[in-house]
Amino acid sequence: MTPVQRLKKSTTIDNLWIYILALLKKRPVYGWEIPDLIEKEYEFRPGKITPYRVLYRLELDKFVKSRTQERRRVYQISDKGEKELENAYELLRGLTKNIDGKRK
C-alpha cells in the first residue's frame, strides 16, 4: 500500500463518522441509504455493516439521534454532533494549512 493509499484509507473508511455526520447535517437519512450516499457524494464505498456500527456508536455517544418513521429508523445529527463535525472541519483545515506551510 502506498502512502497516499494509506492516507485515503485513514481519511475515509477509518473515519467514516465524519462522512455520516456530514450527510446527516444535510437531512435526516435512513441507515440503509448511507452507503449509497457516501459512494455518490464522497466517491468511496464503505462496507455493508460498518455504517450501522458507526451509527450505533454515534447514537450511543449522542452525536446522532434516531426515530422510527414508517417502520424504518431515520437518523439525524444532534447539536452535539454538529459541534463535533465543526471541530473535525477545523482540525482538517488546520492540518492542511500546516502541511502546506501556510499556517500562521
Secondary structure as the mmCIF struct_conf table of DSSP 4:
data_model
#
loop_
_struct_conf.conf_type_id
_struct_conf.id
_struct_conf.beg_label_comp_id
_struct_conf.beg_label_asym_id
_struct_conf.beg_label_seq_id
_struct_conf.end_label_comp_id
_struct_conf.end_label_asym_id
_struct_conf.end_label_seq_id
HELX_RH_AL_P HELX_RH_AL_P1 PRO A 3 THR A 11
TURN_TY1_P TURN_TY1_P1 THR A 12 THR A 12
HELX_RH_3T_P HELX_RH_3T_P1 ILE A 13 ASN A 15
HELX_RH_AL_P HELX_RH_AL_P2 LEU A 16 LYS A 26
BEND BEND1 ARG A 27 ARG A 27
STRN STRN1 VAL A 29 TYR A 30
HELX_RH_3T_P HELX_RH_3T_P2 GLY A 31 GLU A 33
HELX_RH_AL_P HELX_RH_AL_P3 ILE A 34 TYR A 42
BEND BEND2 GLU A 43 GLU A 43
BEND BEND3 LYS A 48 ILE A 49
HELX_RH_AL_P HELX_RH_AL_P4 THR A 50 LEU A 60
TURN_TY1_P TURN_TY1_P2 ASP A 61 LYS A 62
BEND BEND4 PHE A 63 PHE A 63
STRN STRN2 VAL A 64 GLN A 69
TURN_TY1_P TURN_TY1_P3 GLU A 70 ARG A 71
STRN STRN3 ARG A 72 ILE A 77
HELX_RH_AL_P HELX_RH_AL_P5 ASP A 79 ASP A 100
TURN_TY1_P TURN_TY1_P4 GLY A 101 GLY A 101
#
